[in-house]
Amino acid sequence: MEYTYQYAWIIPFLPLPVPMLIGFGLLLFPTATKSIHRIWAFPSILLLSIALGFSVNLSIQQINGSFIYQYLWSWTINNDFSLEFGYLIDPLTSIMSILITTVGIMVLIYSDNYMFYDQGYLRFFAYMSFFSASMLGLVTSSNLIQIYIFWELVGVCSYLLIGFWFTRPIAASACQKAFVTNRVGDFGLLLGILGFYWITGSFEFRDLFKITNNLIHNNGVNPLFATLCASLLFLGAVAKSAQFPLHVWLPDAMEGPTPISALIHAATMVAAGIFLVARLLPLFIGIPYIMNFISLIGVITVLLGATLALAQRDIKRSLAYSTMSQLGYIMLALGIGSYRAALFHLITHAYSKALLFLGSGSIIHSMESLVGYSPDKSQNMVLMGGLTRYVPITRITFLLGTLSICGIPPLACFWSKDEILNDSWLYSPTIFAIIACFTAGLTAFYMFRLYLLTFDGYLRVHFQNYSSTKNSSSYSISLWGKELPKEIKKNLLLSTMGNKVIFFSKDAYKVNNNLRKSVRNFSTYLGNKYTSMYPHESDNTMLFPLFVLVLFTLFIGLIGIHFDEGEGVIDFDLLSKWLTPSANLLHPNSNSSGDWYEFFTNAILSVSIAVFGLFIAYILYGSVYSFFHNFDLINFILKRSPKRILLDQLKNVIYNWSYNRGYIDIFYTRVFTMGIRRLTELSQFFDRYIIDGIINGVGIASFFIGEGIKSMGGGRISSYLFLYLFYVSIFLFIFLVFL
């Protein structure tokens, strides 16, 4: 057993040969390397599969033997400072390693087909492999300095991946925004690391936990300073995991290729912040107020992410806000000390969200065959609809992932989210539990809205193309422009307000069969080539990862089921056995088990909330809206009443809040971006006209004075001596008078 642990250091190094060989190949043999570019997918997948084998083997040994293994070797040693590097294998490391490798393998298989025609195919696989190596190095790190090194490598890789299509200005801006925002968190993380080194004199986790807790217990350190340092450490996790208020980079990161979105936002980069908080949880537990601060940030992020996802049109951006909200749930669980529930939801969410992102990539891929390469159209849910008949396999997998995120049993996220909701009622303030439950309903609403807008009804892009002109826009009063014939306009039942499409109306997107038939045979002309008339299903290479992730979504929740029934135990709870080595470091809330009655009592509440959200979404966006449109008693009662006007205004406020990202980006732009720009302009003005003006003024004055004195000179020594003595006498007189 220990033999396997001794060679665990190889895990983060396994993906590295691929980017190194690709780099050397492009440098020495560029033509040959590019001509056989697709062969590089095989070693990428193979090496990451070997890393997965190592991770699974270590996890099995931990479940059976409950071991924690750490190996260190000295890097620098002197009398005052010692720094050691090494690797730490514990349950958290093995869980993260399995997540990174399994999702990474699925993404690489998927990307082989998705990126086949892209000119940056080789660069893509080099970045992906280097990113996987950086993440594996991060989760196996044994001290804070080592974590920080790999933390920055992950940030660089994310910058390269988000800006993969850097020739597009939007993508270039998105990667810069992500990089700068994460630098704010990383600077805080660095200050926190240095602060705790000043307190404890060590970067190692065990020494850090033990010394800090002893100092706090014995009043050996200022609690305010320790809380400040812990908050700075947490700031790094806030930026990396897109928690409020440093979440603004996450939706813009969708400008990268969809496989990158799946890898970054499912089990890797955004999970790095969760990993850091989980790793440092024994430290945070002993510091006053920091756990409450973590749970507060988590619950704010839960609610904010859900509300911002309500009215998004871009399918990937909506999933990004969903990721933000779900990570908020995990952060809330860590803040209340529910370590087991947090890691459980991290696992289930990673596979479900990877399934959804790869499914969205399949949808975008099929839409590109219809509208051409145009992210504004191929990712816009306004132009989708009716995809069930064209991409049935993608639709089934996407539906299962959607229901899992909504918390519908027996899918994976139901088990973990239900546990978080239960623990939030037991251990958190009541307001936190209420917000968490309310957001569960919002999650079901916006996720099912996403599904219905994508797959239900009819394909709306045809109607937009039917009347497309040079100046028409899919965001005008009509989804299909203002040039539709009057007889077709009469068949459209589309809710609008001003120049915005209303997403909170059951009349939205209703198109009858006559209109569909009138444009059924219409073909679009985009660029220099005709596109396919209808979307089509993706290739098997892209569908295979969806099938595998569906299996995880269906069955991964079983690892956390545990019920006590007297002497009998229904125990599928591999997760608790997995986490046994860390039990002495965890909060008492980390152990979660109960009987069937308690489980059903809690499940009825959470499932009822989710079903209610699904029901509301189906009324507003589903096929059933035609029934409610004809028999809407509420609208009849409220017609032309102040209550109806108030309701419409409320809808508009919610829509504007969500669509404009809560105005947070606007606030940051005006306060920070424009404020810093104005500050630099003021600094430039002060430097150019005040500092330089004084210096230049002295020089110019000296020049003119010299010229003036020069013209006064006559060349007689006696005159110069007389003037000299005259001025000296005046100065002496003034000095003696005022002394």
N, C-alpha and C positions, 0 to 999 in steps of 0.2 A: 504493500500500500504506500509506504513512505517513498518507495522508488518512483512511483507516479508523481507524487507531490514534488519531488526534487527536480523534475523536468517540466514543471508547470510554467517555468519562465519562458518556455518556447511559445506559449499561446499568443502573446502580442506580436511576436516576431514572424509568425507564419505568413500573414498577408503581405509582408514587406517585399519579398522578391519580385512580385508582379510590377509595382511601380518602378523599382530599380531596373529591371530588365527592359521595361518599356522605354524608360528614359535613355538607357544606354543604346537600345536599338534605334530609337529616333535620332540619337546623336551620331552613331557610327554607320548605321545602315538604314537610313530613313525610307528609301523606296521599298526595300524588302520588308521592313517592319509594317509599313502601311498596306502592302499588298496582301499580307496574311493577318490583317488586323483582327478578324473575328476569332482566330485561334486563341487570343489572349483571354477570352471569357472562360475557357476550360481551366487553366491554372488558377485563375481567381476563385472560381467556385470550389475547386479541389482543395486548395490550401485552407480556405475558410471552413470547409467540411472537416478537415483534419483538426482544426481548432475546436470545432463543435464536438468532435469525438473526445478530445481531451477534457473539455468542459463537462460533458455528460458523465464521463468516467469519474471525475473528481466529485461531481454532485452525488453520484450513487454511493461513493465511499463515505461522503459526509452524512448521507441519510442512514447508512448502516453503522457507521462508527462514531459520528459526532466529533469530527476533528476540525481544528483550526491550525493551519500550518503557515509559518512565516520564515522566510529566509532572507538574511541581510548580508551585505558585504560593504566594507568601508570604501568611501570615495575620497574624502579629504579628512585628515586628522592632524590636529595640532593641540597645543596646550589649552586653548580657549574654545575651540570649535571643532565639532565632529559631525560629519554628514554621511549617512549610510543610505545606500540604495538597495532595493530588494523587491520582493513580491509577497503578497498576503493572500492566502486562499482560505476563505470562509464562506458561509452561506450567501452573503450578499454578493461576493465576487462571483460565485458559481452561477447564481441566478442571472446576474447581468451578463455574464459571458455567454450563457445559453441564449438569452434574448438577442444579443448583438449578432451572434453567429447564425442563428436560425433565420431571423428576419433578413440579415445580410445575404444569406444564400438565396432566399426567395427573391430578393430584389435583384441580385446579379443575374439569376436565370431569366427573370422578367425583362431586365434591361437589354439582354442580348438581342431580343427581337425589337423592343421598343426603340432602341438607339441604333438600329442596324444601318439606317441611311444617313445618320448624322456624321458630319465630317470630324467631329470630336470624339469618335468612338473610343480610340485608344486613350485619349486624355481622360475620358469619363471613367474607364475601368482603373486607370492609375489613381485618380482621385478617390474613387470608392474604396480601393484596397488600402490606401494610405489612411483614409478615414477610419476604416475598421480596425487597423492596427493601432491607431491613436486611442480609440475608444477602449479597446482591450487592454492597452497599457494603462489607461486611466483607472479602470475598475480593479486591476491587479496591483495598484500602487500601495506601498506600505507606509508612506508618510506624506505630509502636506506638500513638501517641496516637489516630490515626484508627481503628485496629483496636479500641482500647478503647471509643471512642464507639459504634461499630456493635455491638460485643460487648454493651454494655449495652442497646442497642435490641433486639437479638435476645432478650436475657433478658426484657425487658418484654413483647415479643410472645409469647414462650413462656408467660409468666405469664397473659396474657389468653386464649391459645388453650387451655391446659390447663384453666383455670377457665372455659371458655366457658359451661358449664351451671352457673353459680355458685350457683344456687338449691339445688343438691344439696350437702349438707354435705360429702360425700366429695370432690366435685370442688373445692370451695373449699379444703378442707384440702390436697388434692394440689397445687394451684397454689402455695399458700403454702410447702409443703415444697420444691417445686422452686425457688422463688425464693430462699428462705433458704439452701438448700444451695449454690446457684450463687453466692450472695453471698460465701460462704466462699472459693470459688475465685477470684472476681473481686477480692476484697481482696488475695489473694496475687498475682494478676496485676498489680494496680496497684503494689504494693510492688516487684515485680520490675522493672517498667518504670522506676520512679523510681530503683531501684538501678543499673540499667544506664545511665540518664542521668547519674547521679553519676559513673559510671566513664568513660563515653565523651563525655558532653556532647552527645549527639545521639539523636534518636528514629528516624532514617532507617535502613533495613535495611542498606544497603551500608556506611554509616559504622559502624554497630553491629558488623557482622561483622568488618570490617577492623581497627578500633581494638581491639576486645576480643581478637582472636586475636594481634595484635602485642603487646599488654600482657601477655598470658599467656605468650607465647613469650619475652619479654624480662624476665619477672618484675616487670612494672610494676604489677601488681595482686595483692592477696592471693587465691590460688586458692580458699581457703575461702569468702571473701566472694563471689567470682564464682559458685561452685557454689551458694551459698545463693540468690543472685538468680536464677540459672537454675532452681532448684527452685521458686521462687515463681512464675516464669513458667509452668512446667509445671503448677503447682497449678491455674491457670485452665483449662488443657486437661483436667485430671483431672475437674473438676466438670462442664464442658460436655459431655465425651464419656462421662460416666458410668463413669469408671474407679474401681477400688477406691482409697480407702474412701469416696468421695463419689458412689457409684452409687445411693444409696438413693432418690433422687427419681424414677428412671427408671420402675420398675413402676407407681408411683402416678400417673405422668403419663398412663397409659392411660385415665384418667377423662374425658379430652376426647373429642370425636367422632373416629371412626376415620380419616377423611381427615387430620386433624391429626396423629394418630399416624404415619401413613404419611409425611407431609412432615417432621415433626420427627425421626423415628427412622430415616429412610432416607438422605437426602442433604443435610440442612440443619443443624439445631441441633447434633445429636450429632457431625456431621462438622466443626463449627467447631473443636472441640478438636484433631482430627486435622490440620486445616488449619494451626492455629497452630504445632503441633510441626513439621510439614513446612516451614512458612515459616521457622522459626527453627532448622532442623536445621544449617545451616552454623555457627551460633553454638554450638549444643550440642556439636557434634563436637569443638571445641577445648577444652571445659571438662572437667576431670577428673571422673570418676565419674558424670556426669549421664546419659550414654548407658546405662550399666549400670542406673541407677535407673529410666530410662524403660522399658527392657526388662523389669525386674523387676516394675514395676507392670502392664505389659502382660500378662505371663504369669500373674500372680495373677488379673487380671481375666478372662483366658481361661478358667481353670479354675473360678473362682467363678461366673461367669455360666452356664457349662454345668451345674454341679451344682445351681444354684438353679432352673434350668428343668426339672429332671427330674420334678417332682411338681406343677407348677402346674396349676390347673384352669381359670383364665381364659385364653382363647386369645390375647388381646392381651398379657397379662402374660408368657406363655410366649415370645411373639415378642420382647417387650422384653428379656428376659434373653438371648435369642439375639443381639439387637443388641449388647448389652453384651459378650458373649463375642467376637463377630466384630470389634468395635472393639478389643478386647484384642489380637487377632491383628495388626491394623494397627499398634497401638502397639508391639507386640513387634518387628515388622518395622522400624519407624522406630528403635527402640532399638538394633538391631544394624546400623543403617546401610543397610538394604535399601530405599532410597527408591522405587525403581521398583516393587518388589513391593507396597509399602504402598499406593501410589496405584492400582496395578492392582486390588488387592482392594477399595479404597474404591469404585472404579467398579463392579465386578461386584456387590459386596454391596449397593450403593445400589439398583440396579435390581431385584435379586432380592428384597430385603427390602421395597421398595415394592410389588412384586407380591404378596407374602405379606400385607402389611397391608391392601391394598385387597381382596384375596381374603377376608381375615377379616371385613372390613366387609360384603362381599356375604353371607357366612355369617350374620353377626349380623343383617343386614337381613332375611334369610329366616327366621331363628329368631324375630324380633320379630313376624312375621306369625302365628306359632304361639302364642307365650307372652305377647304384648303387650310394651310397652316396660318391660323389666326387665333391667338389666345383669347382675344376679346369675344370671339364667337364660339370657338370649340369648347371653352370652359364656362360659357354663360348659360346658366340654367333657364334663363328667359327664352332661349332659342331651342331648348331641348324639349322633352316630352314625347310620349309614345314610343320609347326605345325598347319596350318589352318585346315587341315582335321582331326587332332587329338584333338585339344582343341578349337573348334569353338566359344564357349561362351567366354572363356578367350580372344580369339583373337578380338572379337567385342568390349569388354570392354576396352581392351588395345588400340585398334585403336582410340576409342573415347577420351581416356586420352591423347594419343599422339597428336591428332589433337587439343585438347584443349591447351596443352602446346605450340604447334606450333602457336597458335593464329588464328585459323580458325573459322569464325563465323558459327553458333551462340553459340558455346560452351563457357564455363565460362571464361577461361583465355583471350579470345579475347577481351572482354569488358574492363577488367582491364589493360591488357598490352597495348591496344590501347590508353587508357587514360594516361598511363605513357609515352608512346612515344610522344603523343601530348604535354603533359606538359614539357617534356624534350626539345622540340623545342621552347617552349614559354619562359621558365624560366632558362634553363641551357646554358652553353657555347655551341656553334655550334658543336665543336668537340665531346662533350658528346652525343649530339643528333645523330650525324652521327654514332658513335660507337654503341649506343643503337639500331638504326635501322639495322645496319649491323649485329649485334649479333642476332637480330630477324630472319634474314635469316639463320644464322648458326644454330640457335635453330631448325628451321624447318628441316634443312638438317640432323643434327645428330639424332634427334628424329625419323624421318622417316627412316633413315638408320638403327636405332635400330629395328624398326618395321619390315622392309624388311628382315634383316638378320635373324630375329627370325621366321617369319611366311611365307615368300615368298620362292619359289623354292622348293628344295627337302631336306629331312632330311639327313644332311651331316655326322652325327655321325656314320651311318652305314658304310660309306666308310672308315672312320678312323678305325673303329673296324675290317673291312674286312682284313686289312693288319697289324693289331696291333701286334707288337712283344715286347719283353721285353725292347728293347732299342728304340722303335719308339716313336715319339712325335708328337702331333698335331700341333706343331709350327715349324716343319721342312719345307723343300721346298714344299712338298706336304702336304695337310691337311690329307692325308691318308697314310703317310709314304713313304719310298723309296722302299718297297718290292712289290708294285703292279705289276701284270703281264703287259707285254708290250701292249697287246691288250686292256687292260683297261686304261692304261696310255694315249693311243691315243685318248680316248674318253673324257679325262679331258681337259677342257679349263680353266686353272687356272693361273692367273697372279701372278708372284713371282719376287722377287728381292733379291738376296743373300739368306739368310736364313730366310727372313721375308715375311709374307703374306702382299700383298699390298691391303690396304683397299680403295684406291682411284682409282680403275680401274673397268670399267664396265664388264670386263671379269671375275672378281672374282666370285668364287663359281658356275660357269656355269657347269652343269653336264647334259649330254643328257640322254634320256630315256633308251638307251641300257645298260649303266652302272648301272642305277637304277634297271633294271630288273635282271641284273647279280648278284646283291647282295640282292635282295628283300627278299629271304628266308634265309638269313644268320642270325644265332643266335649267340649272344655273351656269353662268359663265364667270369664272374667277381667274383673273390673271391671264395666262396664256394657254390654259387647258381647261377642258370640261371635267367636272368632278363627278363622283358617283352620285346617283339619285338618292340613295338611302344609306344610312349607316350599316356597318356589317360587324359581325363578331370578330374578336381578336383571334390570332393564331394560337395553336396549342401551347407554344412556348410561353405565352403570356397567361394562358388559362391555367396551366399546371400549378404555378405558385398560388393562384386563387383557390384551387381545390385543397392544397395543403393547408393554407391559412384558414379555410373553412373548417377543416378537421380540428385545428387548434381552437377555433372559436366555439365549436360545439362541445369539446371535451376537456379543455384545459381547466375549466372551473371545477372539475372533479377533484383536483389535487388539494382543494381547501375545504372539502366537506367533512364535518366532524360533529357527531351527535352522541350525547351520553344518554343511555336508557337503562339506568340502574346498573346492573352488572354487565349488560350487553352494550357494546359500542359498535356503531356503524362508522367505520374509520377508513375513509379514503384520504385522510388528511396527511398527505406526504409533505405539505408545506410546513406544518408544525414540526415534523421530524427533521425536515431540512433546516429549520431555524433553531433547532435545539442547541447547537454550539454557542449561539449568541444569546441564550436565554438570560444569562447572568448580567448582560449589559442592557437589557431592555426594560422598558417601563412596565409596570404591572398590567396596564391595559392591553399589552400585546397578546395575551393569551385569550383566544376567543372560542368558546364552545357553548353548547346549549342543547336543550331537548327539542323534540319535534314541535311541541306546542309553542315554545318561544319563537322557533324559526318561522312557523306559519303565521303567527301574530305579526311579526315584523315584516314578513314577505307580503302579506295582504296589503299593508299600508303602502309600501314602496311600489308594488305592482299596480295598485289602484291609481297611484299618482301617474305612473308611466302610461297606463292605458288611457287615462283621461287626456294626457297630452297627445297621444296618438289619435284619439277621437276628435279633438279640436282640429288637429292638422288635417285629418281626413275630411272634416266638414268644410274647411276653408280651401283645400286644394285637391281633394279627391273627386272621383266620378260621382259621388253621392251628392255633390253640391247642387246638381240640377234639381233634385227632389226638394232640397231645402230652399232653393231659389223660388220654387213655385208655391211652397207651403211654409213660408217664413213668417210665423205669427209675431215673433218679436219685432221684426222690421215693420210689420203692419201696425203694431201698437205704437212703436216709437217714431213712425213716419211723421216728419215735420214737427217734431217735438224738441224742446231744448235738450232732452236726454239723448236724442239721436245726434244732435249737433255736437254735444259733449263727447259722445262715443267716437264720432268721426275725428274730432280733434285729438282725442287720446290715441287713436290709431296712427294719425299723422305724426304725433310726437314720438311714439315708439319707433315708427319706421325711420324717421330722420335720425334719431339717436343711434339706432342699429346700423343703418346704412353709412352714416358718417363716422363710424367707429367710436361712438361716444364723445366725439369732438376732442378726443385726447391727442390725436395726431395734429390737429389744428392748433391746439394749445401749445404743444411742444414746438411746433414750427414758429409760432409767433413769439413765444417767450424765450425759448432757447436758441433756435436757429437764427431768427431775425434779431433777437436780443444780442447774441454773441456777434453777429455781423455788424450791428450798430455800434457795439462796444469797440470792435476792431477799427471801424471807421473813425470813431472818436479818438482812439489811441493813435491812429495814423495822422489825424489832423493835429493832435497835440505834439506828436513827434516832428511833423513836417513844419508846422507853422509856429510852434512855441519854442521847442528845444532848438531845432535848426534855425529858427528865426532869431533867437537870442545870439547864437554863435555867429551866424551870418551878419547880424546887425552890428556886433562888436567889430567884426572884420571890416565892414563897410565904413563904420564910424572912424575906425583907426586910419583907414585909407584917406578919407576926406580931411581928417584932422592933420594927417601928415602932409597932404597936399597944401592945406592952408598954411601950415607953419613953414613949409618950404618956400612959399611965395613971399613970406615976411623976411626971410634971411637976406642980409646984404653982404656977407662975407667978412665983416670986421669983428675981430676978437674982442675988442673993448665993448662993443655993443652987446655981444652975447654975455659977457661977464656982468655987465650992468643989469641986464634983464634977469640973469640968474640970481644975483644978490637981491634984486628988488622982490622977486617972488619968494625967496627964502626969508626975507624980512617980514613979508606979509604973513607967511605960515607961522613964523615964530611969534608974531604978535597975536595971531588968533589962538595959538596954543597956550600962550601965557594968560590971555584974557579968560579963556574958558576952562583953565585947569582947576 
